[in-house]
Each structure stands twice: as structure tokens, then as C-alpha cells.
Amino acid sequence: MSLRRQLLVSFCVQGVGAAAVLLATLWLGSRLGPDIQGGFSRTKSEVEFIAAFAMFGLPQALFFHVKSGRLSGAAASRWTLWSTLLALGLGASYAALRHAHSGAWLPLALGAAVAACVAHGQLRALLLVREGTAWFNGVTALPQVLVLAGVLAVSGWGVAGAFPLLEWLLLFAIAYGVAAALAWPRLGARVDTPAVGRVGWRDLGHFGAAAWLTAALSTAAILAVQQWVEAAEGRTALGQFTMAMTLVQVPLTPISYAAPLLFRRWMEQPGLNASWRWAGKVFAALLGVAGLVWLAASVWPDLGLGAAYGGATRALALLLVGGAAEAASRVLAVQANASGLPWVAVRAELARWGVLVLGWLLPLPHGLLPLCGVWAAAAAVASLVVAWHARTRALASRGMP
């Protein structure tokens, strides 16, 4: 199957999953208001943050070394098992510290959700190496569809003033756990090929540490900004912000779908010029969408969700500016990873954090829009870092200083 067709199939299948998450967020916002919807989104961000921390970059590292033939599938599965057990402990420990007064069941639920998310992330990466794209796409989209089904069920129970934290955590644990349980026997049924050479923890650590830091820093940035918004503007503003961030993920989702397939292709053949073309196209397209959304805010200020979301459309427009930069940097970062340069993305995330810290220190005007502007500026600076490294490699490949 050609790369173009693989990408098209991935967009269609995984698009169902992206639509499911979007529908779940919109359903909660329209039926139960921004407070509960914001709580759901924050819980999801917490699980993803701890999972990114607990993975230690192993999905990308295992993919890279199994694809290059240096690591066997059996060895990769053992690494997955041990990291899942570690994630269980990390998730429970985080819950015991962060939610100390929420009962004994909460640490178990958060630990299970994080462990399931870690197992799912690593097993889907191995599926892409050892299977066709069909299994990879299905296992990737399945948890999101299950989350939508769970949201419909939980919201039907009649949630009152506080968002149901324990129910959300159990939902994430079940959704990711079911997908991981389907992937594990499929990988075990494949005939393993012997590895060429030996890969130790240092080899995995070089690539994995960079991927881990990138994922941990990026998800921590999202979580930190959400807490910043809630502390500065309240839970209603948090709901507006997380709703806008969810909508920004809609155009970014195809980039996430394409990234593993492009990673595999650009490991097989050079893709520097292609990455520049892709990055330029997605940046221009999303920047145009941001302008249209800003103009539409004068007649559609609340995203059609009611007065509680007043002003969210302009917030979405600002976040889409950052999304345009984010999309371009993701494409260029995939090419850097395929070239064996995973630390480029780490430098970009550190630059993002530098802008966020600077914005936090500045005396910003009151309101949600200045905070959205800081996030967009941070994304733009991170993208410039990746673009600078890509340009340096392009000039070096042509023999130019």
C-alpha cells in the first residue's frame, strides 16, 4: 500500500476516534456546563501527563530499534511489561500526593488508568512495526470511542456540582486497558525475527530520554497552563480554555495520525525536503483558519454552546495560531527523529517553557485572552527552534555554511 493510501486510511479510521473525544467534550459542555467539562478535560490531561512521564520515551525508542532490526519483538514486549508495572506505582503515588483526601480507591484508579495508557502507547508502536496499518489504526482509535461511550453513560447518571473524578479515571483505565488487551495477543502471535546486535538500556535511553522529555514537557505545559487559567480566572474560564484546546486538536489530529507513518517512511528513505513542504502547507492552512475564526467571533462569540462559553471563539482563534506553529513543528520533528536527532524536540519544548514562565512572571491584563496569547507565543517560539535546526540540516546537506 502506498504512503498516500496508508495516510488516507489512517485519517479515516483514527478520525473516528478524534471525533469521539470531541463529541464527548461537546456533550459534557452542552449538557453539564463548563465546570464539569473542564474537570473531565483536566483529569484526561493528568492521566496523559503521568503516562508520558512513566513511559520514559520507550514507544519511540522501541519502535526505532525494532524497526532497525537491533531489538527483537520479545525483548520489546518485556520492556513494555516492566514499564507498565512501574507506571502503576507512579500513578498511585501521584494520586496519593495530589488527591490525598479523596479516599483509598482513587490511587488505585489513577494507577490503573496510567498503567493502561502506558501499555497502550507502547503496544500500538510495536504493532506499527510488526503489523500492517489496520491493527495500528484500530488500536489507536478504540480507546477514544470507548471514552465517548463511557461519557454518555456517566453523564446519564446525573452528575451534580462536582465532576466525578473516580468515574473518569475508571473510564480511562477500561478504555485503554481493553485496547492494550487486544494488542498484546496479536503481537504474541507473530513470528519473531532475531535481532542484529544487542540493545541495552543505554541505547534505549539515548533515544527514549529525548522522546520522554519531549512528551513530559509538552503534556506538563498543557497541565500547567490549565492550572494557571483556573487559578487566575476560575473554573468557568478553565472550561472555556479546555474546550478551545480540544477544538484546536481537531486539525492537529491528522498530523498525529501521520507522524508514525511518516517516521517509518523517513527511516527508510530521506524526507527532509518533503518535511519542509508538509510543514509549510499545514502552517499556512491553520493560520488561515485562525483568521476566519477570529472574524466569526463577532457573530458567534460562544461557539454555539451558550452564554457560559462567551468569549471562547476568540480564545479558539488565538490558540489556533499556536496550533499552526505546533503543526509545522510536529512535521519537522518527525523528520529529525527519523534522522536520529530526537533532542531537537526537547530544545523546542524547553523554549516553550521559557516563554510560559516569562508570561507567568509578567503583569498580564485580566481575562482569558492574554493567557491564550501567551500559549500561542510559546508554541510559535518552539516551532522556530525546530525550524532553525531543520534549516541548518538542509544547508549542511547542500554543503553550505
N, C-alpha and C positions, 0 to 999 in steps of 0.2 A: 504494500500500500504506500502511495506517495505521501510525502510530508504534508502537502496541502490537504489531502483527503483525511489523514490522521488528525490534523488540526480541526478540520470541519466536524468530524465525528466527536472529538473531544469537546468542542464548543456546544454541540447539541446535547450530548449526554450529561456533561457536567453543568451545562446551563440549567438543567432541571434542578440540580442541587442548589445552585446560586439563587434561582427563583424561589426555591423553598425557604431559604433563610430570609430572603427579602419579604416574602409573604408572611412569614412568622412574625417578623418585626413590625410590619404594617398592621397585621391583625391585632397584636398587642397594643400598638399605639392608638388605633382607632377604637378598639373595644374597651380598653382598660386605662388608657391615658399614658402620658409621658413618664410618670413616676415608675410604674410597673415595667413599662417597656425599657426604660433606662436601666432598671435593675437587672432585667434579663440580659441586656447587652453588656453591662458591666461584668456580670457573672461569666458570660461567654468569654470576655476578654481576659478575665482572671484565669480561667481554665487554660486558654491558649497561651498565656504568658508563662504559667508554671510548666506547661508541657514543652514549650520552646526551650525553657531553661533546662528541663530534665532530659531532653533529647541529646544535648551536647553535640548537636550537629551531625549525629550519626546517619540520618536518612541520606543526606548529600554525600557524606564520606563513604557509606556502604555502597551507594549507587556508583560512585566514581570508581571504587576499587573492584567491585564485582564486574562492572562493565568493562574495565580494562583487563580483566582476567587474573588479577592478582589475589583475589579473595573468593573462596568458594561460597556457594549458597548456604551450605550447612553452617559454616563459620559465621556468616552474616546473621543467620537465624539465632544463633547462640548469643551474639551481641544484642540482638533485639530483645531476647528474653530477659537478660540481665538488666538492661536499661529500663524495661517495663517494671520490673520489681523495684528498682531504685526510684522510679517515678512515683510508685505507690507510696513509698515512705516520704518522699519530698512533698507530695500533695497533702498528705495527712499532717505533716509537720507545719506546713504553711497555714493550714486551716486552724490548727491548734493555737497558733500565734495570732493570726489575723481575725479569727472568729472565736475567741476564747470562751465567750459566754453564750454560744449558740447550741450547746448540747453535745453529747458524745457521738451522735450519728453523723454530724457534719464533717468531721475529719475523715471518717471512712468514705463518705460520699465524694468529697473532693479528691481524696486519694484515688478512688476508683475511676473518677472522671479523667483525671490527669493520666493515670496509667493506661486507660483505654485509648486516649488521644495519642499518647506516645507510641503505643503498639500499632495503631492505625497508620500513623505517619511513616513509620519505618517499613511496615509490610507493604504499603502501597508503592514505596520507592523500589522495593525488591521485585514487586510484580511487574513494574515497567521494564526492568532488566530482563526478566526471565519469561515473561508472558507477552502477548500482544496488548495493544492499547485497550481492548474491550474490557478486560478484567480491571485494568488500572482505572479506567473511567468509571466503571460501575462501583468499585470500592470507594473511590473518591467522592462520588455523589451521594451514596447511600446514607451516610450519617446525617447529611443536611435534610434529606427527605424525612428521615425518622424524627429529626428535631421538629420539623413542621407538624408532623402528626402528634407529637407529644405536646407541643404548644397548644394545639387545638383542644387536646384532652385536658390539660392543666387549666386552661382558661375557662373551660366548661364547668370546672368545679366551683367557680365563683370566688375568685381571689378578692380580698378586701383591701385594707390600707397598705399592707406591706407585701413586697414581692416574695414569692415562695422560693427562697434560696435553696432549700433542701431538694425540692421537687425539680428545680432546674438542674442541679448537679446530678441527680439520679438520671434525668433525661439524657444529659450529655454522656454519662457513663454507659447507658444502654445503647445509645446511638452509635458511638464509636466502638463499643465492645462488640456489637453484632457484626459490624463491618470487618473488624480485625479477626473475629472468629471465622468468617468466611474466607479471608485471605490466607490464613495460616495453613489449613489442609491443602489448599491449592498449590502453595509453594512446596509443601512436603511431597506432593505427588510428582513433581518434576524430577527428571534425572539430573543429578548434579554433575557439573564438569569440574575436573581437577584444576586447582589454582596454579598459576605460574608464579613461583616465588612464595614469599611469606610476608603477610601484612600483620604488624604488631600494633600495639596501642599508640606508639609514636607516629606511625604512618597515618592511622585514622585520626589522631589528634591534630596533625598539621592541617588537614582539610576540615575535619569536624569542628575544631575550635573556632575557625573563622565562620563557618556556617552557623554554629551555635551562638557566637557573639552577635552575628547579624540578626538572627531570629529573636534572640533575647532582647537586644537593644531596641529593635523595631516594635515588638509587642509591648515592651515596657514603656516605650514612648507613648503608645496609644493609651495604655492604662494610666500613665501619669497625667496625661492631658485630660482624660476623663475625670480623674480625681480633682484636678485643678479647676475644671469647669464646675463641678459640683460644689467645691469649697467656695468658689468665688461667686457663683450665680445661682446655686440651688439645684434641686433635683429636677425641676421642670426644664431648666436650661440643659441639664445633662441628657434628658430625654430628647430634646431638640438636636443636640450635638450628635448623639449616637445615631439618631435617625438619619441625619445628614451624612454621617460617616458610612452608614450602611448603604445608602444610595450611591455614594462615591465608589463603593466596592463593585457596583454593577458593571461599569465599564472597565474596571481593573481586573475583574474576574477572568475574562478571556486571556489576559496576559499571564495570570497564574496558571490557567489551563495549558497554555502554550509553552510555558517555561520548561517543564520536564522533557517535553518532546524536542524542543529546541536544544536543550542541554545534551540530550542523547545524539542529535544530529550534528551539533557543532563539536562534539567529541570525535565524531567520525570524519568530519571534513571542516576546514576553516570557515568561519562565519562572521568575520569582522565587518566586512562591507555590508553584508545582509543585516547585521545588527544595527548599523547606523541607519539604514533605510527604514527598518521597522520602528526604531526609536523616534525618528523624525515624524513619521506618519501618525503614530499614536499620540505624540505630544501635540501636534497641530490639531488633530481631531478633538481631543478632550479640551484643549484651550478654547476652541470654538464653541463647544457645548457649554463651557463655563460662562462665556459671554452671553449666550442665549438664555441661560437660566437666570443670570443677573437681570436681564431685561424683562424676563417674565415675572420677576418678583413684584413688580408694581401692580400686577393684576392677580397674582397668585401667591400671596405672601406666606401662606401657611401650609404649602404643599398639599392642599386639599384635605388636611386632617383635622381642621377645626381651629378655634381660637387659641387653644393651648400650645399650638405649634406656630404661632405668629412670629414672623421674622426668620423662620427656618429656611426659607427659599434662598435668601441672600447668604445665609451661612453655608448652604449647599454650594452656591456659586463660588465662594471663596475656597471651600475645601476641594472643589473640582480643579481649581488652579493648581493646588498642591497635588491633586491626583494626576494631572497631566505630566508634571515633573516626575512623579512616582512611577508612572507607566514607562516613561522613557528610560529611567534609571534601572528598572527591573530587566528590561530587554538587554541593556548594555552589561548589566551584572551577570546575566546568564552566560554571555559570551566570555566574560572574564573568568567565570568558574570553569567553563569548558576548556579554557586555555591553562588551567591550573593556577589561577590567580584569585583565590577566594577572599583574600584580605582586602581587596578593593572595596567590597561592600561594607566591610567593617569600618573602614575610614569614612565612608559616606554616612553610616549611622552615627558615628561619633560627631561628625559635623552637624547632623540633625539635632543631636542632644545639645550641642553648643548653642545653637540658635534658640532652642526651647528654654534653656537655663537663662540665656540673656533676656528673653521675653518675660520670663517669670520675675526677673530682677527689676525690669523696667516698670515705671508707674503707668500702666496701661489704662485707657478710659474704661469706664464701666460698660458692661454688656458682653454679649456672646461674640459679636463680630470681631473685635480685636483679638480674641483668643483664636478664632478661626484663621485670622490673618497671620498670627504667629505660626500656627501649624503649617499653613501653606508656604510661608517663607522658609521654614525648616526643611520641608520637602524639596523646595527648589534648590537650596544650598546642597543638600545631599545628592541631588541629581547632577549638579555641576561638578561635584567631586568625581562621580563615576564617569561623566563625560570627559573630564580632563584626562583621566587615566586612559580611557579608550582612545582619545586623540593622540596621546603620547605613544601608545602601541601602534596606531595607524601610521604615524610619522616614522617610527622606528622600522616598521616593515617595509617602508619605501626607501630606507636609507637616508632619511632626512633628520637633522638635529632637532 
